[in-house]
Amino acid sequence: MAADQAADGRLPAVPFHGRYQAGILPPPRPATTVVSFDATADGNGELTDLMRALTARARFLTAGGPPPPTGIQAPPSDSGTLGPTVVADGLTVTVGVGSTLFDDRYGLAARKPGRLTPMRTFPDDALDGTQCDGDVVVQLSAGHADTVLHALRDLTRHTRGAMQINWRMDGYSSPARPAGTVPRNHFGFMDGISNPAVTDAATMNKLVWVDASTSGEPSWAAGGSYFVVRLIRMLTEFWDRVSIAEQEEIIGRRRPSGYPLDANSIDATPNFALDPNGGAIPLTAHLRLANPRTPQTADSRILRRAYNYDRGIDSVGDLDMGLLFTCFQQDVKRQFEATQTRLIGEPMVDYVTPFGGGYFYALPGVADQSDWYGRALLA
């Protein structure tokens, strides 16, 4: 089966079981969707059934295989949109929960993650409440859009009556242009160059994972991570009228190469100490504000995962495209909110409009065949 998938251009299956959810550390897949759901399950028992069903379907979809027969008279067990056999295509399923799940419906208030809140509004935001937050979030990522949409259709079919879609955003990650590993966003700049190293376990333990020693967190949350989603419209028609020199000063990098304005390598660390007045990289550049590279801001780094989106045109005929921004961290206030606070009023706010998203807690991984999403939370 793996050979057939490779010949078809499909990605190999990603192991589903583990201490952490498999979709958090890998770089962006070519196709993704982030879907927020309102829980409609009646009581803790039905919520448990929902999480068991989500787990069973995710376990099957990420492995792939022939769907079970149901007989001639019964509806088929699979939509068939991937053909007679479900292909894995590198599918990952990342499940998180929002702060609203811990209200009085399910008796979970005392078990809420210590740093989980509704998404904060920043001064440059224009948030639409209908596209914010949610009880449960699911991110599906894979090698092709049809794999993602097939999985979404399957999950909604098997959870109908227990949760209902609240909002959704599809995204994609293009191949690096002209080469390399870093894709470009709709502004033409490489996106996600200076992420912390996911292969460094100590760094991930410091910045991404919650464990038993993380202050203020319930024991069941060990192995999870705070998951921030931001829907950001990019005003491309206005951006395209700005000179390349001004674009580069707004970002702090060269557009063709991705190099910092003070360096000749994409992997170079900007030397802000030698440029205290912003002669090489302006003091207001996004690169400089987002990550000042100081000892005091080292623990505010986030694991950034960004995807482009394109929704056609809006009601007045302008292009509706932008960034489906996601990130993972150990502490939203210490990391994402600290970073976002430094960006308040930056020059780029004239060309972007954050309008939706939410704060969620990505659940610990599913350990084995007997485990399921949120078992320690709900048991």
C-alpha positions as CSV (number, residue, x, y, z in Angstrom):
1,M,0.0,0.0,0.0
2,A,2.9,2.4,0.8
3,A,4.4,1.8,-2.6
4,D,1.1,2.5,-4.3
5,Q,0.7,5.8,-2.3
6,A,4.2,6.9,-3.3
7,A,3.6,6.1,-6.9
8,D,0.4,8.2,-6.7
9,G,2.3,11.2,-5.2
10,R,0.7,10.6,-1.7
11,L,2.6,11.1,1.5
12,P,3.3,8.1,3.8
13,A,1.2,7.4,6.8
14,V,2.1,9.3,10.0
15,P,2.0,7.1,13.2
16,F,-1.1,8.0,15.2
17,H,-0.2,6.8,18.7
18,G,2.3,8.6,20.9
19,R,2.8,10.9,23.9
20,Y,2.1,13.9,21.8
21,Q,-0.3,14.5,19.0
22,A,1.5,13.9,15.7
23,G,0.3,17.0,13.9
24,I,2.1,19.6,16.2
25,L,5.8,19.3,15.4
26,P,5.9,18.6,11.6
27,P,6.3,21.5,9.1
28,P,3.1,22.5,7.3
29,R,1.6,20.0,5.0
30,P,0.4,21.2,1.5
31,A,-3.2,21.2,2.6
32,T,-5.0,21.9,5.9
33,T,-8.2,22.9,7.4
34,V,-8.9,24.3,10.9
35,V,-12.5,23.6,12.1
36,S,-14.1,25.0,15.2
37,F,-17.1,23.0,16.7
38,D,-19.7,23.7,19.3
39,A,-20.3,20.7,21.5
40,T,-23.9,19.6,21.4
41,A,-23.4,16.3,23.4
42,D,-25.8,15.9,26.2
43,G,-23.8,15.4,29.4
44,N,-20.4,13.9,30.2
45,G,-21.3,10.5,28.9
46,E,-22.1,11.7,25.4
47,L,-19.0,13.9,25.4
48,T,-17.0,10.8,26.2
49,D,-18.6,9.0,23.4
50,L,-17.8,11.9,21.1
51,M,-14.1,11.8,22.0
52,R,-14.0,8.0,21.5
53,A,-15.6,8.4,18.1
54,L,-13.2,11.1,17.1
55,T,-10.3,8.9,18.2
56,A,-11.5,5.8,16.3
57,R,-12.0,7.7,13.1
58,A,-8.7,9.6,13.3
59,R,-6.9,6.3,14.0
60,F,-8.4,4.7,10.9
61,L,-8.1,7.8,8.6
62,T,-4.4,8.4,9.4
63,A,-3.5,4.7,8.8
64,G,-5.7,4.3,5.7
65,G,-7.1,1.1,4.4
66,P,-10.3,-0.4,2.9
67,P,-13.5,0.8,4.5
68,P,-15.7,-2.0,5.9
69,P,-18.6,-3.2,3.8
70,T,-22.1,-2.4,5.0
71,G,-24.2,-4.4,2.5
72,I,-26.2,-3.5,-0.6
73,Q,-29.1,-1.9,1.2
74,A,-27.2,0.2,3.8
75,P,-25.4,3.5,3.1
76,P,-21.7,3.0,2.3
77,S,-19.3,3.3,5.2
78,D,-17.2,5.8,3.3
79,S,-17.9,8.7,0.9
80,G,-15.6,7.1,-1.8
81,T,-14.0,10.5,-2.7
82,L,-10.5,8.9,-2.3
83,G,-11.5,5.8,-4.3
84,P,-12.3,2.3,-3.0
85,T,-9.4,2.4,-0.5
86,V,-8.7,5.3,2.0
87,V,-5.2,6.6,1.5
88,A,-3.3,8.1,4.5
89,D,-1.4,10.8,2.5
90,G,0.4,12.0,5.6
91,L,-2.9,12.9,7.3
92,T,-2.6,14.2,10.8
93,V,-5.5,15.0,13.1
94,T,-4.9,17.6,15.9
95,V,-7.7,17.9,18.4
96,G,-8.0,20.7,21.0
97,V,-10.6,22.1,23.4
98,G,-11.6,25.7,24.1
99,S,-12.3,27.4,27.4
100,T,-16.1,27.2,26.8
101,L,-16.0,23.4,27.1
102,F,-15.3,23.9,30.8
103,D,-18.6,25.7,31.6
104,D,-21.3,24.0,33.6
105,R,-22.5,21.6,30.9
106,Y,-20.1,18.8,31.5
107,G,-18.8,19.3,35.1
108,L,-15.3,20.0,33.9
109,A,-14.7,23.5,35.4
110,A,-12.2,22.3,38.0
111,R,-10.2,20.5,35.3
112,K,-9.7,23.5,33.0
113,P,-6.1,24.1,31.9
114,G,-4.7,26.9,34.0
115,R,-3.9,29.3,31.1
116,L,-6.9,28.6,28.9
117,T,-9.1,31.6,28.2
118,P,-11.1,33.0,25.3
119,M,-9.0,34.8,22.7
120,R,-7.9,38.2,23.6
121,T,-8.7,41.2,21.4
122,F,-5.7,43.3,20.4
123,P,-5.9,47.0,19.4
124,D,-5.3,46.3,15.7
125,D,-7.9,43.5,15.5
126,A,-11.3,43.5,13.9
127,L,-12.7,40.3,15.3
128,D,-15.9,38.8,14.0
129,G,-17.5,36.9,16.9
130,T,-19.0,34.3,14.5
131,Q,-15.5,33.3,13.6
132,C,-13.9,33.1,17.0
133,D,-13.3,30.5,19.7
134,G,-15.3,27.2,20.1
135,D,-15.7,24.2,22.3
136,V,-13.6,21.8,20.2
137,V,-11.1,22.5,17.4
138,V,-9.8,20.0,14.9
139,Q,-7.0,20.6,12.5
140,L,-6.6,18.2,9.5
141,S,-3.4,18.4,7.5
142,A,-2.3,16.2,4.6
143,G,-0.5,16.0,1.3
144,H,-3.6,16.9,-0.8
145,A,-6.8,18.9,-0.3
146,D,-9.0,15.9,-1.2
147,T,-7.5,13.9,1.7
148,V,-8.3,16.7,4.1
149,L,-11.8,17.2,2.9
150,H,-12.5,13.5,2.9
151,A,-11.3,13.3,6.5
152,L,-13.5,16.3,7.5
153,R,-16.5,14.7,5.9
154,D,-15.9,11.4,7.7
155,L,-15.4,13.1,11.1
156,T,-18.6,15.2,10.8
157,R,-20.6,12.1,9.7
158,H,-19.5,10.1,12.7
159,T,-19.9,12.9,15.3
160,R,-23.2,14.3,14.1
161,G,-25.5,15.1,17.0
162,A,-22.5,15.5,19.4
163,M,-20.8,18.6,17.8
164,Q,-21.6,21.0,15.1
165,I,-19.3,23.2,13.0
166,N,-19.0,26.8,14.3
167,W,-16.4,28.2,11.8
168,R,-13.9,26.8,9.4
169,M,-10.8,27.9,7.4
170,D,-9.0,26.0,4.7
171,G,-5.4,26.7,4.0
172,Y,-2.5,25.5,2.0
173,S,1.3,25.7,2.0
174,S,3.0,26.2,-1.3
175,P,6.4,24.7,-2.4
176,A,9.4,26.8,-1.5
177,R,10.1,29.3,-4.3
178,P,12.6,29.1,-6.0
179,A,14.1,26.4,-3.7
180,G,14.6,25.4,-0.1
181,T,12.2,24.5,2.6
182,V,10.4,27.8,3.6
183,P,7.2,28.6,1.7
184,R,6.1,32.2,0.9
185,N,3.0,34.0,2.0
186,H,0.7,36.3,-0.1
187,F,3.1,39.2,0.5
188,G,5.8,37.3,-1.3
189,F,8.0,36.8,1.8
190,M,9.2,33.5,3.2
191,D,7.1,32.6,6.3
192,G,8.4,30.8,9.3
193,I,12.2,31.1,8.8
194,S,13.3,31.3,12.5
195,N,11.2,28.7,14.3
196,P,12.7,27.0,17.3
197,A,14.2,23.6,16.5
198,V,11.6,20.9,16.8
199,T,14.3,18.2,16.9
200,D,15.7,19.7,20.2
201,A,13.7,18.0,22.9
202,A,14.9,20.4,25.6
203,T,13.7,23.4,23.6
204,M,10.3,21.8,22.9
205,N,10.0,21.0,26.7
206,K,10.7,24.6,27.5
207,L,8.6,26.3,24.8
208,V,5.9,23.9,23.5
209,W,4.9,21.0,25.8
210,V,3.0,21.2,29.1
211,D,4.2,18.6,31.6
212,A,3.6,17.6,35.2
213,S,6.0,20.3,36.5
214,T,4.3,23.1,34.6
215,S,2.9,25.4,37.3
216,G,-0.8,25.7,37.6
217,E,-1.7,22.9,35.2
218,P,-3.9,19.9,36.0
219,S,-2.1,16.5,35.8
220,W,-4.3,15.3,32.9
221,A,-2.9,18.1,30.7
222,A,0.7,16.7,30.6
223,G,1.7,16.1,27.0
224,G,-0.5,18.8,25.6
225,S,0.2,22.3,24.3
226,Y,-1.6,25.6,23.9
227,F,-2.9,26.0,20.4
228,V,-3.5,29.5,19.0
229,V,-5.3,30.1,15.7
230,R,-5.5,33.5,14.1
231,L,-7.4,34.3,10.8
232,I,-5.6,37.2,9.2
233,R,-6.8,38.9,6.1
234,M,-4.0,40.4,4.0
235,L,-4.9,43.5,2.0
236,T,-2.9,42.5,-1.0
237,E,-4.2,45.2,-3.4
238,F,-2.7,47.9,-1.1
239,W,0.5,45.9,-0.4
240,D,1.1,45.5,-4.1
241,R,1.3,49.3,-4.5
242,V,4.2,49.6,-1.9
243,S,7.8,49.7,-3.2
244,I,10.0,46.7,-2.6
245,A,12.3,48.8,-0.4
246,E,9.5,49.8,1.9
247,Q,8.1,46.2,2.0
248,E,11.5,44.9,3.1
249,E,11.8,47.6,5.8
250,I,8.3,46.7,7.1
251,I,9.3,43.0,7.3
252,G,13.0,43.3,8.1
253,R,14.1,40.8,5.4
254,R,15.0,40.7,1.7
255,R,12.0,39.6,-0.3
256,P,13.9,37.5,-2.9
257,S,16.3,35.6,-0.5
258,G,14.7,35.9,2.9
259,Y,18.0,37.2,4.3
260,P,17.8,39.6,7.3
261,L,18.6,43.1,6.1
262,D,21.9,43.1,8.0
263,A,23.1,39.6,6.8
264,N,23.9,37.5,3.8
265,S,22.4,34.2,4.9
266,I,18.8,33.1,5.4
267,D,19.8,31.3,8.6
268,A,21.8,34.3,10.0
269,T,20.6,35.8,13.3
270,P,20.0,39.5,13.0
271,N,22.6,41.4,15.1
272,F,20.4,44.0,16.8
273,A,23.1,44.8,19.3
274,L,25.2,46.3,16.6
275,D,22.3,48.1,15.1
276,P,20.7,49.9,18.1
277,N,19.3,52.8,16.1
278,G,17.8,50.7,13.3
279,G,20.1,51.8,10.6
280,A,20.1,48.4,9.0
281,I,16.9,46.9,10.3
282,P,14.3,49.5,11.3
283,L,13.3,49.5,15.0
284,T,9.7,49.0,13.8
285,A,10.4,46.0,11.5
286,H,8.2,43.0,12.1
287,L,11.3,40.8,12.4
288,R,12.7,42.9,15.1
289,L,9.5,43.4,17.1
290,A,8.4,39.7,16.9
291,N,11.7,38.3,18.2
292,P,14.1,40.9,19.7
293,R,16.7,38.2,20.3
294,T,17.3,39.2,23.9
295,P,17.7,37.0,27.0
296,Q,14.5,38.5,28.4
297,T,12.4,37.5,25.3
298,A,14.0,34.1,24.7
299,D,11.2,32.2,26.5
300,S,8.5,34.1,24.5
301,R,9.3,32.3,21.3
302,I,6.5,30.2,19.7
303,L,6.3,27.3,17.3
304,R,4.8,29.0,14.3
305,R,2.8,27.2,11.7
306,A,1.3,29.4,9.0
307,Y,-0.8,28.6,5.9
308,N,-2.1,30.8,3.1
309,Y,-5.8,31.0,2.5
310,D,-7.8,32.2,-0.5
311,R,-11.6,32.6,-0.3
312,G,-12.2,34.3,-3.6
313,I,-13.6,37.9,-3.4
314,D,-15.5,39.8,-0.7
315,S,-18.9,41.6,-1.1
316,V,-17.3,44.6,-2.9
317,G,-15.1,42.6,-5.3
318,D,-11.8,42.8,-3.4
319,L,-9.5,39.8,-3.1
320,D,-10.2,37.8,0.1
321,M,-7.0,36.1,0.9
322,G,-4.6,36.0,3.8
323,L,-2.9,33.9,6.5
324,L,-4.3,31.0,8.5
325,F,-1.8,31.4,11.4
326,T,-1.4,28.8,14.0
327,C,1.1,28.4,16.8
328,F,1.9,26.1,19.7
329,Q,3.3,27.1,23.1
330,Q,3.5,26.2,26.7
331,D,1.9,29.5,27.9
332,V,-0.2,31.8,25.7
333,K,0.3,34.9,27.9
334,R,4.1,34.4,28.2
335,Q,4.5,33.6,24.5
336,F,1.9,34.5,21.9
337,E,0.4,37.4,23.8
338,A,3.8,38.8,24.7
339,T,4.8,38.6,21.0
340,Q,1.6,40.1,19.8
341,T,1.8,43.0,22.3
342,R,5.2,43.9,20.9
343,L,3.6,44.1,17.4
344,I,0.9,46.5,18.4
345,G,1.0,49.5,16.0
346,E,3.7,48.0,13.8
347,P,3.7,49.4,10.2
348,M,2.4,46.1,8.9
349,V,-1.0,46.7,10.6
350,D,-1.9,48.9,7.6
351,Y,-1.9,45.8,5.4
352,V,-3.4,43.1,7.6
353,T,-6.7,42.6,9.5
354,P,-7.0,39.8,12.1
355,F,-10.6,38.9,12.1
356,G,-11.0,35.5,13.8
357,G,-9.5,32.4,15.4
358,G,-9.3,31.3,19.0
359,Y,-7.3,29.9,21.9
360,F,-7.4,26.1,22.5
361,Y,-5.6,23.4,24.4
362,A,-4.2,20.7,22.1
363,L,-4.9,17.5,24.0
364,P,-2.2,15.0,25.0
365,G,-1.5,12.3,22.5
366,V,-3.4,9.0,22.3
367,A,-1.0,6.4,23.8
368,D,-2.2,3.2,22.3
369,Q,-5.2,1.2,21.0
370,S,-7.0,1.4,24.3
371,D,-6.5,5.1,24.7
372,W,-8.6,8.0,23.4
373,Y,-8.6,11.8,23.1
374,G,-9.2,13.4,26.5
375,R,-9.4,10.1,28.4
376,A,-7.6,11.5,31.5
377,L,-9.7,14.7,31.3
378,L,-13.0,12.9,31.2
379,A,-12.3,9.7,33.2
